[in-house]
Amino acid sequence: MRNAWIIAQRELGAMFVSPIAYIFAAAMTLITGVIFVFQLSDYILTSQFGQSGPPPTVGNILGTFTFLLIFAMPAITMRLLSEEQRSGTIELLMTLPVRDDEVVWGKFLAGFVFYLAVVALTLIYPLILIRFGNPDLGPIVSSYLGVLLWGAGLLAIGVLASALSENQIVAFMTAFGINLFLYLVAFFGRFVTTNSTVSLVLTELSFEGHLGNFLTGLIVATDVLYYLLVTAVALFAAARILESRRWR
């Protein structure tokens, strides 16, 4: 694990000087901020006219945040291993006393630390709600847990896609394609009316289908297990792809 953290530190240094990282953070913060302001303004105006409306929550904001990650996360992860392969530095890594799993975990940890920093920027919204209102803390905590698990899954898929090709554009499109499939698969499952088993399998494969409970304040073991399993399988596959390079 020490080697993985060393690789993560090296990668973090490269991330925080990359314009893509700052564009990603700024765009996510701006979009979620606009949604929060509109949501809060609508509630205040409704209250002033004596009407009762649903109070602002972080669920809608984080729901939009996770949806945007489907498009944005591949841009962050596409260079993690693709750039190493294109520049030939992956060959140097292969000659060092570092296991393939440690290389993959190092890249993943770097991406996840950066992701945590971006998610931390959104904490201003629940802090405002807590300061000026009395929101239920349960849904806030569960929503952020869901966001972290969602991000971990997309990161792992991005690392896998980056391991598959030395071309960053190909890595981006591969990760985006997998993300979009996992997001829409439940939609396709609704049209499978002749076979309930197939419909259930497609629904259970859905990234979106396992997030809803978190956003409403429920932490269900199967939902947690789903995201952890997607993360583990993707990272395991990425490590095996790197391992296969030793035999080429």
C-alpha positions as CSV (number, residue, x, y, z in Angstrom):
1,M,0.0,0.0,0.0
2,R,3.0,2.3,0.6
3,N,3.9,2.1,-3.1
4,A,0.4,2.8,-4.1
5,W,0.4,6.0,-2.0
6,I,3.7,7.1,-3.5
7,I,2.2,6.7,-7.0
8,A,-0.9,8.5,-5.9
9,Q,1.1,11.5,-4.6
10,R,3.0,11.7,-7.9
11,E,-0.3,11.6,-9.8
12,L,-1.9,14.2,-7.6
13,G,0.9,16.5,-8.3
14,A,0.2,16.2,-12.0
15,M,-3.6,16.5,-11.5
16,F,-3.4,19.8,-9.6
17,V,-1.4,21.5,-12.4
18,S,-3.8,20.2,-15.1
19,P,-6.3,22.8,-16.5
20,I,-8.8,20.0,-17.0
21,A,-8.9,19.4,-13.2
22,Y,-9.7,23.1,-12.5
23,I,-12.2,23.3,-15.3
24,F,-13.9,20.2,-13.9
25,A,-14.0,21.6,-10.3
26,A,-15.2,25.0,-11.5
27,A,-17.9,23.7,-13.8
28,M,-19.3,21.3,-11.2
29,T,-19.4,24.0,-8.5
30,L,-21.0,26.6,-10.8
31,I,-23.7,24.3,-12.0
32,T,-24.7,22.9,-8.6
33,G,-24.5,26.5,-7.2
34,V,-26.9,27.8,-9.8
35,I,-29.3,24.9,-9.0
36,F,-29.0,25.6,-5.2
37,V,-29.7,29.3,-5.7
38,F,-32.8,28.7,-7.8
39,Q,-34.1,26.1,-5.4
40,L,-33.5,28.4,-2.4
41,S,-35.0,31.5,-4.2
42,D,-38.1,29.5,-5.2
43,Y,-38.7,28.4,-1.6
44,I,-38.2,31.9,-0.2
45,L,-40.6,33.5,-2.8
46,T,-43.2,30.8,-2.2
47,S,-43.0,31.4,1.6
48,Q,-43.4,35.2,1.1
49,F,-46.6,34.7,-0.7
50,G,-48.0,32.5,2.1
51,Q,-47.8,29.3,0.2
52,S,-46.2,26.1,1.6
53,G,-43.6,24.4,-0.6
54,P,-41.0,21.7,-0.1
55,P,-37.9,23.0,1.8
56,P,-34.6,23.0,-0.1
57,T,-32.6,19.8,0.1
58,V,-29.3,18.6,-1.1
59,G,-30.9,15.6,-2.9
60,N,-31.7,17.5,-6.1
61,I,-28.3,19.2,-6.1
62,L,-26.3,16.0,-5.6
63,G,-28.6,14.2,-8.0
64,T,-27.5,16.6,-10.7
65,F,-23.9,16.4,-9.5
66,T,-23.8,12.7,-10.0
67,F,-25.5,12.9,-13.4
68,L,-22.8,15.4,-14.6
69,L,-20.1,13.0,-13.5
70,I,-21.1,10.5,-16.2
71,F,-19.8,13.0,-18.7
72,A,-17.1,14.7,-16.6
73,M,-15.3,11.8,-14.9
74,P,-14.0,10.2,-18.1
75,A,-12.1,13.5,-18.8
76,I,-10.4,13.2,-15.4
77,T,-9.5,9.6,-15.7
78,M,-8.6,9.2,-19.4
79,R,-5.0,10.1,-18.9
80,L,-4.3,8.1,-15.7
81,L,-2.8,5.1,-17.5
82,S,-3.2,6.1,-21.2
83,E,-0.6,8.8,-20.8
84,E,1.8,6.4,-19.1
85,Q,1.4,4.0,-22.0
86,R,1.7,6.6,-24.7
87,S,4.8,8.2,-23.3
88,G,6.4,4.9,-22.5
89,T,6.8,5.6,-18.7
90,I,4.6,2.6,-18.0
91,E,7.5,0.4,-19.1
92,L,9.6,2.1,-16.4
93,L,6.9,1.4,-13.8
94,M,6.8,-2.3,-14.9
95,T,10.6,-2.6,-14.1
96,L,10.3,-1.2,-10.6
97,P,9.5,-3.4,-7.6
98,V,5.8,-2.3,-7.8
99,R,2.9,-4.7,-8.3
100,D,0.4,-4.0,-11.0
101,D,-2.3,-3.8,-8.3
102,E,-0.3,-1.0,-6.6
103,V,0.0,1.0,-9.8
104,V,-3.8,0.7,-10.4
105,W,-4.6,1.5,-6.8
106,G,-2.2,4.5,-6.8
107,K,-3.9,6.0,-9.8
108,F,-7.3,5.3,-8.3
109,L,-6.4,6.9,-5.0
110,A,-5.1,10.0,-6.7
111,G,-8.4,10.4,-8.6
112,F,-10.4,9.7,-5.5
113,V,-8.5,12.3,-3.4
114,F,-9.1,14.9,-6.1
115,Y,-12.8,13.8,-6.3
116,L,-13.1,14.3,-2.5
117,A,-11.8,17.8,-2.9
118,V,-14.4,18.6,-5.5
119,V,-17.2,17.0,-3.4
120,A,-16.0,19.1,-0.4
121,L,-16.8,22.3,-2.4
122,T,-20.5,21.3,-2.3
123,L,-20.6,21.1,1.5
124,I,-21.3,24.8,1.5
125,Y,-24.9,24.0,0.5
126,P,-25.9,21.8,3.5
127,L,-23.9,24.2,5.8
128,I,-26.1,27.0,4.6
129,L,-29.2,24.9,5.1
130,I,-28.1,24.0,8.6
131,R,-27.2,27.6,9.5
132,F,-30.5,29.1,8.4
133,G,-32.9,26.2,8.7
134,N,-33.4,22.9,10.4
135,P,-32.9,20.2,7.8
136,D,-32.9,16.5,8.6
137,L,-29.2,15.4,8.8
138,G,-29.9,11.8,7.9
139,P,-30.6,12.3,4.2
140,I,-27.7,14.7,4.0
141,V,-25.2,12.1,5.4
142,S,-26.7,9.3,3.3
143,S,-26.7,11.4,0.1
144,Y,-23.0,12.2,0.5
145,L,-22.2,8.6,1.1
146,G,-24.0,7.7,-2.1
147,V,-22.1,10.4,-4.0
148,L,-18.8,9.1,-2.7
149,L,-19.7,5.5,-3.7
150,W,-21.0,6.6,-7.1
151,G,-17.8,8.6,-7.8
152,A,-15.6,5.6,-6.7
153,G,-17.4,3.4,-9.2
154,L,-17.1,5.9,-12.1
155,L,-13.4,6.4,-11.2
156,A,-12.7,2.7,-11.3
157,I,-14.4,2.4,-14.6
158,G,-12.3,5.3,-15.9
159,V,-9.1,3.7,-14.7
160,L,-10.1,0.5,-16.5
161,A,-10.8,2.4,-19.7
162,S,-7.5,4.2,-19.4
163,A,-5.7,0.9,-19.1
164,L,-7.3,-0.5,-22.2
165,S,-5.8,2.1,-24.6
166,E,-2.9,4.4,-24.9
167,N,-5.1,6.9,-26.7
168,Q,-6.8,9.3,-24.3
169,I,-9.7,10.0,-26.6
170,V,-10.4,6.2,-26.9
171,A,-10.1,5.9,-23.1
172,F,-12.6,8.8,-22.7
173,M,-15.1,7.3,-25.1
174,T,-14.8,3.9,-23.6
175,A,-15.4,5.1,-20.0
176,F,-18.3,7.4,-21.2
177,G,-19.9,4.5,-23.1
178,I,-19.7,2.2,-20.0
179,N,-21.0,4.9,-17.7
180,L,-23.9,5.7,-20.0
181,F,-24.8,2.1,-20.4
182,L,-24.9,1.5,-16.6
183,Y,-26.9,4.7,-16.2
184,L,-29.5,3.8,-18.9
185,V,-29.7,0.0,-18.4
186,A,-32.7,0.2,-16.0
187,F,-34.5,2.3,-18.7
188,F,-34.1,-0.6,-21.1
189,G,-35.2,-3.0,-18.4
190,R,-38.6,-1.4,-18.2
191,F,-39.3,-2.5,-21.8
192,V,-38.5,-6.1,-21.1
193,T,-42.0,-7.2,-20.1
194,T,-41.9,-10.8,-21.3
195,N,-39.1,-11.9,-18.9
196,S,-39.2,-10.6,-15.4
197,T,-35.8,-12.1,-14.6
198,V,-34.0,-10.2,-17.4
199,S,-35.9,-7.0,-16.4
200,L,-34.8,-7.5,-12.7
201,V,-31.1,-8.1,-13.7
202,L,-31.1,-5.0,-15.9
203,T,-32.6,-2.9,-13.1
204,E,-30.1,-4.2,-10.6
205,L,-27.2,-3.3,-12.9
206,S,-28.3,0.3,-13.0
207,F,-26.0,2.9,-11.5
208,E,-29.0,5.3,-11.0
209,G,-31.2,2.6,-9.5
210,H,-28.9,2.2,-6.5
211,L,-28.5,5.9,-5.8
212,G,-32.2,6.8,-5.1
213,N,-32.2,5.3,-1.6
214,F,-29.2,7.3,-0.6
215,L,-30.7,10.6,-1.7
216,T,-33.9,9.9,0.3
217,G,-32.0,9.1,3.5
218,L,-31.8,5.3,3.2
219,I,-28.6,3.3,3.4
220,V,-29.3,-0.2,2.0
221,A,-26.6,-2.8,2.1
222,T,-27.3,-4.1,-1.4
223,D,-26.8,-0.5,-2.8
224,V,-23.5,-0.1,-0.9
225,L,-22.4,-3.6,-2.1
226,Y,-23.2,-2.8,-5.7
227,Y,-21.0,0.2,-5.9
228,L,-18.2,-1.5,-4.0
229,L,-18.4,-4.5,-6.3
230,V,-18.3,-2.3,-9.5
231,T,-15.3,-0.5,-8.1
232,A,-13.5,-3.7,-7.1
233,V,-14.2,-5.5,-10.4
234,A,-13.1,-2.6,-12.6
235,L,-9.8,-2.1,-10.6
236,F,-9.1,-5.9,-10.7
237,A,-9.7,-5.9,-14.5
238,A,-7.4,-2.9,-14.9
239,A,-4.6,-4.6,-12.9
240,R,-4.9,-7.8,-15.0
241,I,-4.7,-5.7,-18.2
242,L,-1.5,-4.1,-16.9
243,E,-0.2,-7.5,-15.9
244,S,-0.7,-8.8,-19.5
245,R,1.7,-6.1,-20.7
246,R,4.6,-8.0,-19.0
247,W,4.0,-10.9,-21.4
248,R,3.8,-9.0,-24.6
